[in-house]
Amino acid sequence: MYDQQEKVIELKQRLAEVMTRIEGIEPEKLTVEDIDEFIHVLDQLEEKCK
């Protein structure tokens, strides 16, 4: 149970970091590589949730 709680806390922290980065990007400066990186990070978070 404790490990599960740690996992949830870590996932929340990483998601918050990703959201902060996304919100900080100016849309006109967003590149395809940026989007690919965000998708990759979100995929990693999804895998950790399983």
Secondary structure, 3 states (H helix, E strand, C coil): CHHHHHHHHHHHHHHHHHHHHHHHCCHHHCCHHHHHHHHHHHHHHHHHHC
